[in-house]
């Protein structure tokens, strides 16, 4: 695609309504995503079940919200 064509397309897109630009942006981003992994949902369901079982069995080390915040801040350099 030439620069002129791209600029014309960009100019036309910017004349769209907000809702139309949102839909266009969504469609463009979706076009870049890989196809969904058919096994991902099942794998996540199994992982959630495994973690819930560990919690219910008392085998999981749980932390409270304040400790989680502290750990997150330390990890991202916020304190």
Protein Blocks (a to p, Z undefined) as FASTA:
>chain_A
ZZklmmmmmmmmmmpcfklmmmmmmmmmmmmpccddfklmmmmmmmmmmmmmmmmnopac
cddfklmmmmmmmmnopZZ
